[in-house]
Amino acid sequence: MRFSDPDLLDQLSVNVLKENKIYQKLCLKKEKDLDTLRKKHDKLCQSHLIPCQDAASVSCFQAFWARNNQQELHELQEEKLLLSQIKSKTNVEKTHRKSIKRASKYGSVDEQTTLNKQELNVLLSEQEYKHRELKASQIDGMLELCRNQNKAELDLHLKYHPQLFDLLDQLVSGSQDLQLKKLDEIHEKEVADLKKKLDAQNREEMKLLAKKHKDKSELARVKREAQTKHISLAVQERQKLRDILDRRKDEVREAHKVLQKQLGDERTVVSIL
C-alpha cells in the first residue's frame, strides 16, 4: 500500500463506529437490562392488573390480557361499591317508610318527608363522592406505576449513555493512533523503496560513466558530480515523502477532530433529552 492509493485509510463516521463489536456488545447488554426491567414491570402490572407499558415493551397478548384484567378489576371494585351503596340506600328507604307510618299517626307526615328527603340527599351525595374517589384512586394507581416505570427506564438510559459515549471516544482515539501508525509504516516502506530505486539508478549511472570516460581523473570527477546529484535528488525525494506524510497525518487528525465534535454534540443532545 502506498500514499497514492485512494483507499489508503478507512473512512470513519459515527455510524461506522457504532458497528464496532465492543460497542454493539454494550448496546446488547443495555437492551437486555431494559428488557428485564420491562418484564419486571409487566409482572407488577399484572399483579395490580394495571398495564402502563407502551406497545414496544410488552407483547400484544400481554397488553390485551392486562387491559382486560384491569377493566375487570375496576368493574369489580365499582360493582362492590355500587352494591354497598344500593344496600345502604335500601335500608334508608326502608327506615323512611317506617318513619312515615309513625308520623302519620301524629299528623307530621310533611315534616318527616322533608327530613327523610334531606337524609337521602346526604346519602346520595356521600355515595357520589365515594364513587369519584374510587375512580381517582384507580387513575392515580395507574399513573404512579407508569411514572415509576418511566423513571426506572430513564435511570437505566442515564447509566449506559456515559459508558457508550466514553467507549466511542476511546474508539475514535484508538482509530487515530492506528491510522497514524499505518501512515508511518507506509512512509518507512516508501522511503526504503525510494532508496532502493535511487541506489539502483546510481549504480547504472556509474557503470555508464565508467564506459564513457576512460581517463581516471575525469571519471573520478564526473562520478563525484553524479554522486552529489544523487544525494541531492535523494534528499528532495525524501522531503517530498515527508511532506506527504505530514499532510496525510494532518488530514487524519482533522477528520478525527470533526468526529469527536460530532460525538460531543450527540452526547449533549442525549443528555438534554
C-alpha positions in Angstrom: 0.0 0.0 0.0 1.3 3.5 -0.9 0.4 7.1 -0.2 -1.2 7.3 -3.7 -3.8 4.5 -3.0 -7.3 6.1 -2.9 -8.4 3.6 -0.2 -5.3 4.1 2.0 -7.3 4.9 5.2 -10.8 3.8 6.3 -13.4 6.5 6.2 -14.9 6.8 9.7 -18.2 8.1 10.8 -20.3 7.9 14.0 -22.4 5.2 12.4 -19.4 3.1 11.4 -18.0 3.5 15.0 -21.3 2.2 16.4 -20.9 -1.0 14.3 -17.8 -1.9 16.5 -18.3 -5.3 18.2 -17.4 -3.9 21.6 -20.0 -1.1 21.2 -22.6 -3.5 19.9 -22.0 -5.8 22.9 -22.5 -2.9 25.3 -25.7 -1.9 23.5 -27.0 -5.5 23.7 -26.3 -5.6 27.4 -28.3 -2.3 27.8 -31.2 -3.8 25.8 -31.2 -6.9 27.9 -31.3 -4.9 31.1 -34.1 -2.8 29.7 -36.0 -5.9 28.7 -35.5 -7.3 32.2 -36.8 -4.1 33.6 -39.9 -4.1 31.4 -40.6 -7.7 32.2 -40.4 -6.9 35.9 -42.8 -4.0 35.3 -45.1 -6.3 33.4 -45.3 -8.7 36.3 -46.0 -5.8 38.6 -48.7 -4.6 36.3 -50.3 -8.0 36.2 -50.2 -8.3 40.0 -52.0 -5.0 40.2 -53.8 -5.6 36.9 -52.8 -2.1 35.7 -50.8 -2.2 32.4 -48.9 1.0 31.7 -46.4 -0.1 29.1 -46.4 1.1 25.5 -46.7 -1.4 22.7 -42.9 -1.9 22.4 -42.5 -3.0 26.0 -44.8 -6.0 26.1 -46.4 -8.4 23.6 -49.8 -7.6 22.1 -51.2 -10.6 24.0 -49.8 -9.4 27.3 -51.1 -5.9 26.8 -54.5 -7.2 25.8 -54.6 -9.6 28.7 -53.6 -6.9 31.2 -56.0 -4.3 29.8 -58.9 -6.8 30.1 -57.9 -7.7 33.7 -57.5 -4.0 34.6 -61.0 -3.3 33.3 -62.3 -6.4 35.1 -60.8 -5.3 38.4 -62.1 -1.8 38.1 -65.6 -3.1 37.3 -65.5 -5.4 40.3 -64.4 -2.5 42.5 -67.2 -0.4 41.2 -69.7 -3.2 41.4 -68.8 -3.8 45.0 -69.2 -0.1 45.9 -72.5 0.1 44.0 -73.9 -3.0 45.8 -72.9 -1.5 49.1 -74.5 1.8 48.2 -77.7 0.2 47.0 -77.9 -1.7 50.2 -77.4 1.4 52.2 -80.0 3.3 50.2 -82.4 0.4 50.5 -82.0 0.4 54.3 -82.5 4.1 54.5 -85.6 4.0 52.3 -87.0 1.1 54.5 -86.3 3.2 57.6 -88.0 6.2 55.9 -91.2 4.2 55.2 -91.4 3.2 58.8 -90.9 6.7 59.9 -93.7 8.0 57.6 -96.1 5.4 59.1 -95.3 6.6 62.6 -95.5 10.2 61.6 -99.0 9.6 60.0 -100.4 8.8 63.4 -99.3 12.2 64.8 -100.1 14.3 61.7 -96.5 15.2 60.9 -96.0 13.4 57.6 -94.9 16.5 55.6 -92.2 17.3 58.2 -91.0 13.7 58.3 -91.0 13.5 54.5 -88.8 16.6 54.3 -86.4 15.2 56.9 -86.2 11.9 55.0 -85.6 13.6 51.7 -82.7 15.6 53.3 -81.2 12.4 54.7 -81.4 10.6 51.4 -79.8 13.5 49.6 -76.9 13.5 52.1 -76.5 9.7 51.5 -76.6 10.1 47.7 -74.0 12.9 47.9 -71.7 10.8 50.0 -72.1 7.8 47.6 -71.3 10.0 44.6 -68.2 11.3 46.4 -67.1 7.8 47.2 -67.6 6.8 43.5 -65.5 9.7 42.3 -62.9 8.9 44.9 -62.7 5.3 43.7 -62.2 6.5 40.1 -59.5 8.9 41.1 -57.7 6.2 43.1 -57.7 3.8 40.1 -56.3 6.5 37.9 -53.7 7.6 40.5 -52.5 4.0 40.9 -52.1 3.6 37.2 -50.3 6.9 36.8 -47.9 6.1 39.7 -47.0 2.8 38.2 -46.3 4.4 34.9 -44.2 7.2 36.5 -42.1 4.7 38.3 -41.5 2.7 35.2 -40.6 5.8 33.2 -38.2 6.9 35.9 -36.6 3.4 36.0 -36.1 3.3 32.2 -34.7 6.9 32.3 -32.2 5.9 35.0 -31.1 2.9 33.0 -30.5 5.1 29.9 -28.6 7.6 32.0 -26.5 4.8 33.4 -25.5 3.5 30.0 -25.2 6.7 27.9 -21.9 7.9 29.5 -20.4 4.4 29.1 -21.5 4.2 25.4 -20.1 7.7 24.6 -16.9 7.1 26.6 -16.4 3.9 24.5 -17.0 5.8 21.3 -14.4 8.4 22.4 -11.9 5.6 23.0 -12.6 4.1 19.6 -12.0 7.5 17.9 -8.7 7.9 19.8 -7.7 4.3 19.1 -8.6 4.7 15.4 -6.5 7.8 15.1 -3.5 6.1 16.7 -3.8 3.1 14.4 -4.1 5.3 11.3 -1.1 7.5 12.2 0.9 4.3 12.9 -0.2 2.9 9.5 1.0 6.1 7.8 4.4 5.9 9.5 4.7 2.3 8.3 3.8 3.3 4.7 6.3 6.2 4.9 9.1 3.9 6.0 8.3 1.4 3.2 8.2 4.2 0.6 11.5 5.6 1.9 13.0 2.1 1.6 11.7 1.7 -1.9 12.9 5.1 -2.9 16.4 4.3 -1.6 16.4 1.0 -3.4 15.3 2.7 -6.6 17.8 5.6 -6.4 20.7 3.3 -5.5 19.9 1.1 -8.5 19.8 4.2 -10.7 23.0 5.4 -9.3 24.8 2.1 -9.9 23.6 2.0 -13.5 24.7 5.6 -14.0 28.2 4.8 -12.6 28.5 1.9 -15.0 27.6 4.1 -17.9 30.1 6.7 -16.8 32.8 4.1 -16.4 32.2 3.0 -20.0 32.1 6.6 -21.3 35.1 8.0 -19.5 38.5 6.2 -19.8 40.5 8.9 -18.1 40.7 8.0 -14.4 40.8 11.6 -13.1 37.9 12.7 -15.4 36.0 9.6 -14.4 36.5 10.4 -10.7 35.3 14.0 -11.3 32.1 13.1 -13.1 31.4 10.4 -10.5 31.7 12.9 -7.7 29.3 15.2 -9.6 26.9 12.3 -10.2 27.1 11.3 -6.5 26.4 14.8 -5.4 23.4 15.0 -7.7 22.3 11.6 -6.5 22.4 12.7 -2.8 20.6 16.0 -3.6 17.8 14.1 -5.5 17.5 11.6 -2.6 17.1 14.4 -0.1 14.5 16.1 -2.3 12.5 12.9 -2.8 12.6 12.0 0.8 11.4 15.5 1.7 8.5 15.1 -0.7 7.6 11.9 1.1 7.9 13.6 4.5 5.6 16.4 3.3 3.1 13.9 2.1 3.3 12.0 5.4 2.8 15.3 7.4 -0.2 16.3 5.2 -1.9 12.9 5.5 -1.4 12.9 9.2 -3.0 16.4 9.4 -5.9 15.0 7.4 -6.3 12.1 9.8 -6.2 14.4 12.9 -8.7 16.8 11.3 -11.1 14.0 10.4 -11.0 12.6 13.9 -11.4 16.1 15.4 -14.6 16.5 13.4 -15.7 13.0 14.5 -15.1 13.9 18.1 -17.1 17.1 17.8 -20.0 15.1 16.3 -19.9 12.7 19.2 -19.7 15.7 21.6 -22.8 17.2 20.0 -24.7 13.9 20.1 -23.7 13.4 23.7 -25.0 16.9 24.6 -28.3 16.2 22.8 -28.8 12.9 24.6 -28.0 14.5 27.9 -30.6 17.2 27.3 -33.2 14.6 26.3 
